[in-house]
């Protein structure tokens, strides 16, 4: 399964927000605004946690959560 579409969509969406958006995969933390970081991490069927902090965090969580769901990625949005 190729996650290329998911990676591009996640990165583009994350970059619209001012909040810090970090994806935790096991013991790694990846800046979702970094396409390269996502390419090296969004592989396999890991479960991820999404940490969003900043002025537009609620909106960012909603939009990114929808993209993860659309691409069937197992992500828990941390409140």
Secondary structure as a PSIPRED ss2 file (coil, helix, strand):
# PSIPRED VFORMAT (PSIPRED V4.0)

   1 X C   1.000  0.000  0.000
   2 X C   1.000  0.000  0.000
   3 X C   1.000  0.000  0.000
   4 X H   0.000  1.000  0.000
   5 X H   0.000  1.000  0.000
   6 X H   0.000  1.000  0.000
   7 X H   0.000  1.000  0.000
   8 X H   0.000  1.000  0.000
   9 X H   0.000  1.000  0.000
  10 X H   0.000  1.000  0.000
  11 X H   0.000  1.000  0.000
  12 X H   0.000  1.000  0.000
  13 X H   0.000  1.000  0.000
  14 X H   0.000  1.000  0.000
  15 X C   1.000  0.000  0.000
  16 X C   1.000  0.000  0.000
  17 X C   1.000  0.000  0.000
  18 X C   1.000  0.000  0.000
  19 X C   1.000  0.000  0.000
  20 X E   0.000  0.000  1.000
  21 X E   0.000  0.000  1.000
  22 X E   0.000  0.000  1.000
  23 X E   0.000  0.000  1.000
  24 X E   0.000  0.000  1.000
  25 X E   0.000  0.000  1.000
  26 X C   1.000  0.000  0.000
  27 X C   1.000  0.000  0.000
  28 X E   0.000  0.000  1.000
  29 X E   0.000  0.000  1.000
  30 X E   0.000  0.000  1.000
  31 X E   0.000  0.000  1.000
  32 X C   1.000  0.000  0.000
  33 X C   1.000  0.000  0.000
  34 X C   1.000  0.000  0.000
  35 X H   0.000  1.000  0.000
  36 X H   0.000  1.000  0.000
  37 X H   0.000  1.000  0.000
  38 X H   0.000  1.000  0.000
  39 X H   0.000  1.000  0.000
  40 X H   0.000  1.000  0.000
  41 X H   0.000  1.000  0.000
  42 X C   1.000  0.000  0.000
  43 X C   1.000  0.000  0.000
  44 X C   1.000  0.000  0.000
  45 X C   1.000  0.000  0.000
  46 X C   1.000  0.000  0.000
  47 X C   1.000  0.000  0.000
  48 X E   0.000  0.000  1.000
  49 X E   0.000  0.000  1.000
  50 X E   0.000  0.000  1.000
  51 X E   0.000  0.000  1.000
  52 X E   0.000  0.000  1.000
  53 X E   0.000  0.000  1.000
  54 X C   1.000  0.000  0.000
  55 X C   1.000  0.000  0.000
  56 X C   1.000  0.000  0.000
  57 X H   0.000  1.000  0.000
  58 X H   0.000  1.000  0.000
  59 X H   0.000  1.000  0.000
  60 X H   0.000  1.000  0.000
  61 X H   0.000  1.000  0.000
  62 X H   0.000  1.000  0.000
  63 X H   0.000  1.000  0.000
  64 X H   0.000  1.000  0.000
  65 X H   0.000  1.000  0.000
  66 X H   0.000  1.000  0.000
  67 X H   0.000  1.000  0.000
  68 X H   0.000  1.000  0.000
  69 X H   0.000  1.000  0.000
  70 X H   0.000  1.000  0.000
  71 X C   1.000  0.000  0.000
  72 X C   1.000  0.000  0.000
  73 X C   1.000  0.000  0.000
  74 X C   1.000  0.000  0.000
  75 X E   0.000  0.000  1.000
  76 X E   0.000  0.000  1.000
  77 X E   0.000  0.000  1.000
  78 X E   0.000  0.000  1.000
  79 X C   1.000  0.000  0.000
